Amino acid sequence: MGQEYFTGALDQENIHIYLHEVGHTFGLDDFYDWSPTGQCCFLMKAGSATAVTEFDKWMLRDFWRHLKPRYGL
Ligand SMILES: [Zn+2]
């Protein structure tokens, strides 16, 4: 993400590119060439949403639900 974009967007309620990148820090992947069945628009599918969606939240919970037993968290 460009520095100019980030500083220029600081007064926005949802800095959606930043939020997308933060999603990667939580282990979420990009969806450039496919969408999960029934899901058209969510933050981790770049350009399809401008705020965190319920599906983004579900993916985050699902990712950590699988990590928890694997690493005894
Ligand atoms: Zn990405």
PDB file of the backbone (N, CA, C, O) and the ligand in Angstrom, with CONECT records:
HET     ZN  A 101       1
ATOM      1  N   MET A   1       0.852  -1.179   0.000  1.00  0.00           N
ATOM      2  CA  MET A   1       0.000   0.000   0.000  1.00  0.00           C
ATOM      3  C   MET A   1       0.891   1.232   0.000  1.00  0.00           C
ATOM      4  O   MET A   1       1.875   1.313   0.736  1.00  0.00           O
ATOM      5  N   GLY A   2       0.525   2.183  -0.837  1.00  0.00           N
ATOM      6  CA  GLY A   2       1.322   3.391  -0.946  1.00  0.00           C
ATOM      7  C   GLY A   2       1.145   4.327   0.240  1.00  0.00           C
ATOM      8  O   GLY A   2       0.060   4.452   0.808  1.00  0.00           O
ATOM      9  N   GLN A   3       2.235   4.974   0.593  1.00  0.00           N
ATOM     10  CA  GLN A   3       2.202   5.917   1.714  1.00  0.00           C
ATOM     11  C   GLN A   3       1.217   7.061   1.452  1.00  0.00           C
ATOM     12  O   GLN A   3       0.505   7.489   2.360  1.00  0.00           O
ATOM     13  N   GLU A   4       1.180   7.551   0.211  1.00  0.00           N
ATOM     14  CA  GLU A   4       0.268   8.656  -0.117  1.00  0.00           C
ATOM     15  C   GLU A   4      -1.182   8.233   0.038  1.00  0.00           C
ATOM     16  O   GLU A   4      -1.998   8.995   0.556  1.00  0.00           O
ATOM     17  N   TYR A   5      -1.515   7.008  -0.413  1.00  0.00           N
ATOM     18  CA  TYR A   5      -2.877   6.513  -0.246  1.00  0.00           C
ATOM     19  C   TYR A   5      -3.226   6.459   1.238  1.00  0.00           C
ATOM     20  O   TYR A   5      -4.287   6.925   1.654  1.00  0.00           O
ATOM     21  N   PHE A   6      -2.318   5.884   2.032  1.00  0.00           N
ATOM     22  CA  PHE A   6      -2.619   5.681   3.445  1.00  0.00           C
ATOM     23  C   PHE A   6      -2.838   7.004   4.175  1.00  0.00           C
ATOM     24  O   PHE A   6      -3.833   7.167   4.882  1.00  0.00           O
ATOM     25  N   THR A   7      -1.910   7.951   4.007  1.00  0.00           N
ATOM     26  CA  THR A   7      -2.055   9.228   4.720  1.00  0.00           C
ATOM     27  C   THR A   7      -3.250  10.016   4.186  1.00  0.00           C
ATOM     28  O   THR A   7      -3.897  10.742   4.940  1.00  0.00           O
ATOM     29  N   GLY A   8      -3.548   9.878   2.882  1.00  0.00           N
ATOM     30  CA  GLY A   8      -4.696  10.583   2.320  1.00  0.00           C
ATOM     31  C   GLY A   8      -6.024   9.998   2.753  1.00  0.00           C
ATOM     32  O   GLY A   8      -7.056  10.661   2.647  1.00  0.00           O
ATOM     33  N   ALA A   9      -6.015   8.770   3.239  1.00  0.00           N
ATOM     34  CA  ALA A   9      -7.254   8.087   3.610  1.00  0.00           C
ATOM     35  C   ALA A   9      -7.476   8.049   5.116  1.00  0.00           C
ATOM     36  O   ALA A   9      -8.433   7.431   5.582  1.00  0.00           O
ATOM     37  N   LEU A  10      -6.608   8.700   5.883  1.00  0.00           N
ATOM     38  CA  LEU A  10      -6.689   8.587   7.344  1.00  0.00           C
ATOM     39  C   LEU A  10      -8.020   9.054   7.920  1.00  0.00           C
ATOM     40  O   LEU A  10      -8.421   8.581   8.984  1.00  0.00           O
ATOM     41  N   ASP A  11      -8.711   9.966   7.251  1.00  0.00           N
ATOM     42  CA  ASP A  11      -9.988  10.451   7.799  1.00  0.00           C
ATOM     43  C   ASP A  11     -11.176   9.602   7.340  1.00  0.00           C
ATOM     44  O   ASP A  11     -12.320   9.909   7.675  1.00  0.00           O
ATOM     45  N   GLN A  12     -10.913   8.536   6.574  1.00  0.00           N
ATOM     46  CA  GLN A  12     -12.001   7.656   6.144  1.00  0.00           C
ATOM     47  C   GLN A  12     -12.355   6.675   7.260  1.00  0.00           C
ATOM     48  O   GLN A  12     -11.495   6.241   8.027  1.00  0.00           O
ATOM     49  N   GLU A  13     -13.638   6.341   7.329  1.00  0.00           N
ATOM     50  CA  GLU A  13     -14.064   5.393   8.357  1.00  0.00           C
ATOM     51  C   GLU A  13     -13.465   4.006   8.101  1.00  0.00           C
ATOM     52  O   GLU A  13     -13.063   3.319   9.040  1.00  0.00           O
ATOM     53  N   ASN A  14     -13.408   3.604   6.847  1.00  0.00           N
ATOM     54  CA  ASN A  14     -12.843   2.298   6.481  1.00  0.00           C
ATOM     55  C   ASN A  14     -11.747   2.493   5.445  1.00  0.00           C
ATOM     56  O   ASN A  14     -12.035   2.772   4.281  1.00  0.00           O
ATOM     57  N   ILE A  15     -10.507   2.352   5.852  1.00  0.00           N
ATOM     58  CA  ILE A  15      -9.382   2.420   4.906  1.00  0.00           C
ATOM     59  C   ILE A  15      -9.268   1.009   4.349  1.00  0.00           C
ATOM     60  O   ILE A  15      -8.486   0.195   4.840  1.00  0.00           O
ATOM     61  N   HIS A  16     -10.061   0.731   3.314  1.00  0.00           N
ATOM     62  CA  HIS A  16     -10.301  -0.667   2.953  1.00  0.00           C
ATOM     63  C   HIS A  16      -9.063  -1.394   2.440  1.00  0.00           C
ATOM     64  O   HIS A  16      -8.933  -2.598   2.660  1.00  0.00           O
ATOM     65  N   ILE A  17      -8.147  -0.699   1.760  1.00  0.00           N
ATOM     66  CA  ILE A  17      -6.934  -1.406   1.324  1.00  0.00           C
ATOM     67  C   ILE A  17      -6.104  -1.785   2.558  1.00  0.00           C
ATOM     68  O   ILE A  17      -5.551  -2.882   2.632  1.00  0.00           O
ATOM     69  N   TYR A  18      -6.028  -0.880   3.504  1.00  0.00           N
ATOM     70  CA  TYR A  18      -5.318  -1.192   4.758  1.00  0.00           C
ATOM     71  C   TYR A  18      -5.988  -2.374   5.473  1.00  0.00           C
ATOM     72  O   TYR A  18      -5.312  -3.289   5.942  1.00  0.00           O
ATOM     73  N   LEU A  19      -7.312  -2.340   5.547  1.00  0.00           N
ATOM     74  CA  LEU A  19      -8.030  -3.431   6.211  1.00  0.00           C
ATOM     75  C   LEU A  19      -7.777  -4.761   5.498  1.00  0.00           C
ATOM     76  O   LEU A  19      -7.630  -5.797   6.146  1.00  0.00           O
ATOM     77  N   HIS A  20      -7.727  -4.729   4.168  1.00  0.00           N
ATOM     78  CA  HIS A  20      -7.410  -5.931   3.394  1.00  0.00           C
ATOM     79  C   HIS A  20      -6.021  -6.458   3.782  1.00  0.00           C
ATOM     80  O   HIS A  20      -5.841  -7.654   4.008  1.00  0.00           O
ATOM     81  N   GLU A  21      -5.053  -5.551   3.853  1.00  0.00           N
ATOM     82  CA  GLU A  21      -3.685  -5.969   4.194  1.00  0.00           C
ATOM     83  C   GLU A  21      -3.614  -6.501   5.627  1.00  0.00           C
ATOM     84  O   GLU A  21      -2.885  -7.458   5.890  1.00  0.00           O
ATOM     85  N   VAL A  22      -4.346  -5.906   6.538  1.00  0.00           N
ATOM     86  CA  VAL A  22      -4.393  -6.409   7.914  1.00  0.00           C
ATOM     87  C   VAL A  22      -4.973  -7.825   7.924  1.00  0.00           C
ATOM     88  O   VAL A  22      -4.561  -8.666   8.723  1.00  0.00           O
ATOM     89  N   GLY A  23      -5.932  -8.078   7.031  1.00  0.00           N
ATOM     90  CA  GLY A  23      -6.488  -9.426   6.904  1.00  0.00           C
ATOM     91  C   GLY A  23      -5.403 -10.446   6.607  1.00  0.00           C
ATOM     92  O   GLY A  23      -5.446 -11.566   7.115  1.00  0.00           O
ATOM     93  N   HIS A  24      -4.429 -10.067   5.786  1.00  0.00           N
ATOM     94  CA  HIS A  24      -3.309 -10.979   5.501  1.00  0.00           C
ATOM     95  C   HIS A  24      -2.492 -11.253   6.762  1.00  0.00           C
ATOM     96  O   HIS A  24      -2.006 -12.368   6.949  1.00  0.00           O
ATOM     97  N   THR A  25      -2.334 -10.261   7.623  1.00  0.00           N
ATOM     98  CA  THR A  25      -1.544 -10.487   8.845  1.00  0.00           C
ATOM     99  C   THR A  25      -2.233 -11.495   9.764  1.00  0.00           C
ATOM    100  O   THR A  25      -1.588 -12.103  10.618  1.00  0.00           O
ATOM    101  N   PHE A  26      -3.558 -11.673   9.585  1.00  0.00           N
ATOM    102  CA  PHE A  26      -4.284 -12.681  10.361  1.00  0.00           C
ATOM    103  C   PHE A  26      -4.344 -14.017   9.619  1.00  0.00           C
ATOM    104  O   PHE A  26      -5.012 -14.948  10.066  1.00  0.00           O
ATOM    105  N   GLY A  27      -3.643 -14.109   8.483  1.00  0.00           N
ATOM    106  CA  GLY A  27      -3.567 -15.376   7.770  1.00  0.00           C
ATOM    107  C   GLY A  27      -4.571 -15.535   6.641  1.00  0.00           C
ATOM    108  O   GLY A  27      -4.621 -16.594   6.014  1.00  0.00           O
ATOM    109  N   LEU A  28      -5.369 -14.515   6.365  1.00  0.00           N
ATOM    110  CA  LEU A  28      -6.358 -14.635   5.294  1.00  0.00           C
ATOM    111  C   LEU A  28      -5.686 -14.418   3.940  1.00  0.00           C
ATOM    112  O   LEU A  28      -4.774 -13.601   3.810  1.00  0.00           O
ATOM    113  N   ASP A  29      -6.147 -15.159   2.940  1.00  0.00           N
ATOM    114  CA  ASP A  29      -5.531 -15.149   1.617  1.00  0.00           C
ATOM    115  C   ASP A  29      -6.308 -14.241   0.663  1.00  0.00           C
ATOM    116  O   ASP A  29      -7.403 -13.772   0.973  1.00  0.00           O
ATOM    117  N   ASP A  30      -5.709 -14.008  -0.503  1.00  0.00           N
ATOM    118  CA  ASP A  30      -6.377 -13.246  -1.556  1.00  0.00           C
ATOM    119  C   ASP A  30      -7.357 -14.139  -2.308  1.00  0.00           C
ATOM    120  O   ASP A  30      -7.225 -15.363  -2.322  1.00  0.00           O
ATOM    121  N   PHE A  31      -8.333 -13.504  -2.927  1.00  0.00           N
ATOM    122  CA  PHE A  31      -9.299 -14.204  -3.782  1.00  0.00           C
ATOM    123  C   PHE A  31      -9.332 -13.476  -5.116  1.00  0.00           C
ATOM    124  O   PHE A  31     -10.326 -12.831  -5.451  1.00  0.00           O
ATOM    125  N   TYR A  32      -8.247 -13.578  -5.879  1.00  0.00           N
ATOM    126  CA  TYR A  32      -8.178 -12.830  -7.142  1.00  0.00           C
ATOM    127  C   TYR A  32      -8.968 -13.487  -8.259  1.00  0.00           C
ATOM    128  O   TYR A  32      -9.531 -12.791  -9.104  1.00  0.00           O
ATOM    129  N   ASP A  33      -9.022 -14.823  -8.281  1.00  0.00           N
ATOM    130  CA  ASP A  33      -9.618 -15.476  -9.435  1.00  0.00           C
ATOM    131  C   ASP A  33     -10.744 -16.444  -9.095  1.00  0.00           C
ATOM    132  O   ASP A  33     -11.156 -17.241  -9.939  1.00  0.00           O
ATOM    133  N   TRP A  34     -11.236 -16.381  -7.884  1.00  0.00           N
ATOM    134  CA  TRP A  34     -12.398 -17.199  -7.559  1.00  0.00           C
ATOM    135  C   TRP A  34     -13.104 -16.618  -6.331  1.00  0.00           C
ATOM    136  O   TRP A  34     -12.528 -15.838  -5.573  1.00  0.00           O
ATOM    137  N   SER A  35     -14.361 -17.018  -6.157  1.00  0.00           N
ATOM    138  CA  SER A  35     -15.134 -16.623  -4.982  1.00  0.00           C
ATOM    139  C   SER A  35     -15.745 -17.866  -4.378  1.00  0.00           C
ATOM    140  O   SER A  35     -16.207 -18.747  -5.103  1.00  0.00           O
ATOM    141  N   PRO A  36     -15.753 -17.949  -3.061  1.00  0.00           N
ATOM    142  CA  PRO A  36     -16.430 -19.082  -2.424  1.00  0.00           C
ATOM    143  C   PRO A  36     -17.910 -19.072  -2.807  1.00  0.00           C
ATOM    144  O   PRO A  36     -18.494 -18.009  -3.016  1.00  0.00           O
ATOM    145  N   THR A  37     -18.499 -20.230  -2.898  1.00  0.00           N
ATOM    146  CA  THR A  37     -19.898 -20.365  -3.292  1.00  0.00           C
ATOM    147  C   THR A  37     -20.790 -19.443  -2.458  1.00  0.00           C
ATOM    148  O   THR A  37     -20.741 -19.458  -1.228  1.00  0.00           O
ATOM    149  N   GLY A  38     -21.587 -18.661  -3.132  1.00  0.00           N
ATOM    150  CA  GLY A  38     -22.552 -17.796  -2.459  1.00  0.00           C
ATOM    151  C   GLY A  38     -21.990 -16.480  -1.963  1.00  0.00           C
ATOM    152  O   GLY A  38     -22.717 -15.689  -1.362  1.00  0.00           O
ATOM    153  N   GLN A  39     -20.704 -16.226  -2.202  1.00  0.00           N
ATOM    154  CA  GLN A  39     -20.095 -14.982  -1.697  1.00  0.00           C
ATOM    155  C   GLN A  39     -19.600 -14.145  -2.883  1.00  0.00           C
ATOM    156  O   GLN A  39     -18.731 -14.585  -3.636  1.00  0.00           O
ATOM    157  N   CYS A  40     -20.140 -12.974  -3.041  1.00  0.00           N
ATOM    158  CA  CYS A  40     -19.676 -12.138  -4.160  1.00  0.00           C
ATOM    159  C   CYS A  40     -18.686 -11.081  -3.697  1.00  0.00           C
ATOM    160  O   CYS A  40     -17.714 -10.771  -4.385  1.00  0.00           O
ATOM    161  N   CYS A  41     -18.962 -10.520  -2.487  1.00  0.00           N
ATOM    162  CA  CYS A  41     -18.263  -9.291  -2.146  1.00  0.00           C
ATOM    163  C   CYS A  41     -17.770  -9.335  -0.707  1.00  0.00           C
ATOM    164  O   CYS A  41     -18.558  -9.437   0.234  1.00  0.00           O
ATOM    165  N   PHE A  42     -16.495  -9.260  -0.558  1.00  0.00           N
ATOM    166  CA  PHE A  42     -15.907  -9.223   0.784  1.00  0.00           C
ATOM    167  C   PHE A  42     -14.526  -8.620   0.674  1.00  0.00           C
ATOM    168  O   PHE A  42     -13.940  -8.569  -0.407  1.00  0.00           O
ATOM    169  N   LEU A  43     -14.007  -8.160   1.809  1.00  0.00           N
ATOM    170  CA  LEU A  43     -12.780  -7.358   1.808  1.00  0.00           C
ATOM    171  C   LEU A  43     -11.570  -8.103   1.260  1.00  0.00           C
ATOM    172  O   LEU A  43     -10.732  -7.499   0.591  1.00  0.00           O
ATOM    173  N   MET A  44     -11.461  -9.394   1.527  1.00  0.00           N
ATOM    174  CA  MET A  44     -10.287 -10.138   1.073  1.00  0.00           C
ATOM    175  C   MET A  44     -10.346 -10.467  -0.412  1.00  0.00           C
ATOM    176  O   MET A  44      -9.376 -10.979  -0.971  1.00  0.00           O
ATOM    177  N   LYS A  45     -11.472 -10.180  -1.057  1.00  0.00           N
ATOM    178  CA  LYS A  45     -11.546 -10.205  -2.524  1.00  0.00           C
ATOM    179  C   LYS A  45     -11.386  -8.751  -2.955  1.00  0.00           C
ATOM    180  O   LYS A  45     -12.357  -7.998  -3.029  1.00  0.00           O
ATOM    181  N   ALA A  46     -10.157  -8.378  -3.235  1.00  0.00           N
ATOM    182  CA  ALA A  46      -9.816  -6.967  -3.433  1.00  0.00           C
ATOM    183  C   ALA A  46     -10.727  -6.301  -4.456  1.00  0.00           C
ATOM    184  O   ALA A  46     -10.968  -6.832  -5.540  1.00  0.00           O
ATOM    185  N   GLY A  47     -11.223  -5.130  -4.087  1.00  0.00           N
ATOM    186  CA  GLY A  47     -12.045  -4.336  -4.988  1.00  0.00           C
ATOM    187  C   GLY A  47     -13.522  -4.654  -4.939  1.00  0.00           C
ATOM    188  O   GLY A  47     -14.311  -4.000  -5.620  1.00  0.00           O
ATOM    189  N   SER A  48     -13.920  -5.643  -4.151  1.00  0.00           N
ATOM    190  CA  SER A  48     -15.339  -6.014  -4.149  1.00  0.00           C
ATOM    191  C   SER A  48     -16.094  -5.472  -2.940  1.00  0.00           C
ATOM    192  O   SER A  48     -17.324  -5.520  -2.912  1.00  0.00           O
ATOM    193  N   ALA A  49     -15.382  -4.961  -1.944  1.00  0.00           N
ATOM    194  CA  ALA A  49     -16.046  -4.415  -0.749  1.00  0.00           C
ATOM    195  C   ALA A  49     -15.168  -3.306  -0.176  1.00  0.00           C
ATOM    196  O   ALA A  49     -13.954  -3.293  -0.378  1.00  0.00           O
ATOM    197  N   THR A  50     -15.789  -2.390   0.531  1.00  0.00           N
ATOM    198  CA  THR A  50     -15.028  -1.269   1.097  1.00  0.00           C
ATOM    199  C   THR A  50     -15.077  -1.262   2.622  1.00  0.00           C
ATOM    200  O   THR A  50     -14.694  -0.277   3.253  1.00  0.00           O
ATOM    201  N   ALA A  51     -15.542  -2.348   3.208  1.00  0.00           N
ATOM    202  CA  ALA A  51     -15.568  -2.477   4.669  1.00  0.00           C
ATOM    203  C   ALA A  51     -15.528  -3.962   5.009  1.00  0.00           C
ATOM    204  O   ALA A  51     -15.825  -4.807   4.164  1.00  0.00           O
ATOM    205  N   VAL A  52     -15.162  -4.275   6.243  1.00  0.00           N
ATOM    206  CA  VAL A  52     -15.153  -5.661   6.705  1.00  0.00           C
ATOM    207  C   VAL A  52     -16.579  -6.207   6.629  1.00  0.00           C
ATOM    208  O   VAL A  52     -17.517  -5.575   7.114  1.00  0.00           O
ATOM    209  N   THR A  53     -16.736  -7.372   6.025  1.00  0.00           N
ATOM    210  CA  THR A  53     -18.068  -7.979   5.884  1.00  0.00           C
ATOM    211  C   THR A  53     -18.227  -9.141   6.866  1.00  0.00           C
ATOM    212  O   THR A  53     -17.267  -9.574   7.502  1.00  0.00           O
ATOM    213  N   GLU A  54     -19.451  -9.628   6.972  1.00  0.00           N
ATOM    214  CA  GLU A  54     -19.691 -10.795   7.822  1.00  0.00           C
ATOM    215  C   GLU A  54     -18.875 -11.992   7.342  1.00  0.00           C
ATOM    216  O   GLU A  54     -18.414 -12.795   8.153  1.00  0.00           O
ATOM    217  N   PHE A  55     -18.694 -12.114   6.025  1.00  0.00           N
ATOM    218  CA  PHE A  55     -17.916 -13.246   5.507  1.00  0.00           C
ATOM    219  C   PHE A  55     -16.445 -13.113   5.884  1.00  0.00           C
ATOM    220  O   PHE A  55     -15.797 -14.112   6.197  1.00  0.00           O
ATOM    221  N   ASP A  56     -15.904 -11.886   5.859  1.00  0.00           N
ATOM    222  CA  ASP A  56     -14.517 -11.690   6.315  1.00  0.00           C
ATOM    223  C   ASP A  56     -14.381 -12.132   7.771  1.00  0.00           C
ATOM    224  O   ASP A  56     -13.414 -12.799   8.139  1.00  0.00           O
ATOM    225  N   LYS A  57     -15.346 -11.756   8.582  1.00  0.00           N
ATOM    226  CA  LYS A  57     -15.307 -12.151  10.008  1.00  0.00           C
ATOM    227  C   LYS A  57     -15.392 -13.665  10.140  1.00  0.00           C
ATOM    228  O   LYS A  57     -14.699 -14.260  10.966  1.00  0.00           O
ATOM    229  N   TRP A  58     -16.246 -14.295   9.322  1.00  0.00           N
ATOM    230  CA  TRP A  58     -16.380 -15.745   9.379  1.00  0.00           C
ATOM    231  C   TRP A  58     -15.055 -16.420   9.011  1.00  0.00           C
ATOM    232  O   TRP A  58     -14.637 -17.374   9.666  1.00  0.00           O
ATOM    233  N   MET A  59     -14.392 -15.913   7.947  1.00  0.00           N
ATOM    234  CA  MET A  59     -13.118 -16.517   7.536  1.00  0.00           C
ATOM    235  C   MET A  59     -12.083 -16.395   8.652  1.00  0.00           C
ATOM    236  O   MET A  59     -11.340 -17.342   8.910  1.00  0.00           O
ATOM    237  N   LEU A  60     -12.027 -15.250   9.309  1.00  0.00           N
ATOM    238  CA  LEU A  60     -11.069 -15.061  10.401  1.00  0.00           C
ATOM    239  C   LEU A  60     -11.333 -16.060  11.521  1.00  0.00           C
ATOM    240  O   LEU A  60     -10.407 -16.705  12.013  1.00  0.00           O
ATOM    241  N   ARG A  61     -12.601 -16.190  11.926  1.00  0.00           N
ATOM    242  CA  ARG A  61     -12.942 -17.165  12.981  1.00  0.00           C
ATOM    243  C   ARG A  61     -12.611 -18.587  12.529  1.00  0.00           C
ATOM    244  O   ARG A  61     -12.085 -19.379  13.311  1.00  0.00           O
ATOM    245  N   ASP A  62     -12.918 -18.917  11.262  1.00  0.00           N
ATOM    246  CA  ASP A  62     -12.688 -20.269  10.761  1.00  0.00           C
ATOM    247  C   ASP A  62     -11.196 -20.596  10.711  1.00  0.00           C
ATOM    248  O   ASP A  62     -10.789 -21.698  11.080  1.00  0.00           O
ATOM    249  N   PHE A  63     -10.377 -19.636  10.254  1.00  0.00           N
ATOM    250  CA  PHE A  63      -8.933 -19.843  10.174  1.00  0.00           C
ATOM    251  C   PHE A  63      -8.366 -20.147  11.564  1.00  0.00           C
ATOM    252  O   PHE A  63      -7.599 -21.095  11.730  1.00  0.00           O
ATOM    253  N   TRP A  64      -8.740 -19.351  12.546  1.00  0.00           N
ATOM    254  CA  TRP A  64      -8.221 -19.535  13.901  1.00  0.00           C
ATOM    255  C   TRP A  64      -8.819 -20.754  14.579  1.00  0.00           C
ATOM    256  O   TRP A  64      -8.187 -21.354  15.449  1.00  0.00           O
ATOM    257  N   ARG A  65     -10.053 -21.133  14.181  1.00  0.00           N
ATOM    258  CA  ARG A  65     -10.662 -22.351  14.721  1.00  0.00           C
ATOM    259  C   ARG A  65      -9.830 -23.562  14.305  1.00  0.00           C
ATOM    260  O   ARG A  65      -9.709 -24.512  15.078  1.00  0.00           O
ATOM    261  N   HIS A  66      -9.254 -23.550  13.100  1.00  0.00           N
ATOM    262  CA  HIS A  66      -8.421 -24.664  12.645  1.00  0.00           C
ATOM    263  C   HIS A  66      -7.018 -24.621  13.252  1.00  0.00           C
ATOM    264  O   HIS A  66      -6.408 -25.668  13.469  1.00  0.00           O
ATOM    265  N   LEU A  67      -6.502 -23.418  13.527  1.00  0.00           N
ATOM    266  CA  LEU A  67      -5.169 -23.309  14.118  1.00  0.00           C
ATOM    267  C   LEU A  67      -5.136 -23.728  15.583  1.00  0.00           C
ATOM    268  O   LEU A  67      -4.168 -24.324  16.056  1.00  0.00           O
ATOM    269  N   LYS A  68      -6.207 -23.404  16.284  1.00  0.00           N
ATOM    270  CA  LYS A  68      -6.240 -23.600  17.735  1.00  0.00           C
ATOM    271  C   LYS A  68      -5.900 -25.023  18.147  1.00  0.00           C
ATOM    272  O   LYS A  68      -4.995 -25.205  18.961  1.00  0.00           O
ATOM    273  N   PRO A  69      -6.584 -26.048  17.625  1.00  0.00           N
ATOM    274  CA  PRO A  69      -6.249 -27.422  18.059  1.00  0.00           C
ATOM    275  C   PRO A  69      -4.898 -27.901  17.529  1.00  0.00           C
ATOM    276  O   PRO A  69      -4.231 -28.716  18.165  1.00  0.00           O
ATOM    277  N   ARG A  70      -4.500 -27.397  16.372  1.00  0.00           N
ATOM    278  CA  ARG A  70      -3.238 -27.857  15.769  1.00  0.00           C
ATOM    279  C   ARG A  70      -2.030 -27.455  16.613  1.00  0.00           C
ATOM    280  O   ARG A  70      -1.052 -28.197  16.710  1.00  0.00           O
ATOM    281  N   TYR A  71      -2.111 -26.269  17.222  1.00  0.00           N
ATOM    282  CA  TYR A  71      -0.970 -25.769  17.983  1.00  0.00           C
ATOM    283  C   TYR A  71      -1.242 -25.684  19.482  1.00  0.00           C
ATOM    284  O   TYR A  71      -0.450 -25.110  20.230  1.00  0.00           O
ATOM    285  N   GLY A  72      -2.359 -26.253  19.915  1.00  0.00           N
ATOM    286  CA  GLY A  72      -2.687 -26.263  21.333  1.00  0.00           C
ATOM    287  C   GLY A  72      -2.892 -24.881  21.912  1.00  0.00           C
ATOM    288  O   GLY A  72      -2.520 -24.615  23.055  1.00  0.00           O
ATOM    289  N   LEU A  73      -3.474 -24.016  21.136  1.00  0.00           N
ATOM    290  CA  LEU A  73      -3.694 -22.623  21.595  1.00  0.00           C
ATOM    291  C   LEU A  73      -4.920 -22.501  22.480  1.00  0.00           C
ATOM    292  O   LEU A  73      -5.241 -21.406  22.944  1.00  0.00           O
TER     293      LEU A  73
HETATM  294 ZN    ZN A 101      -4.221  -9.115  -0.764  1.00  0.00          ZN2+
END
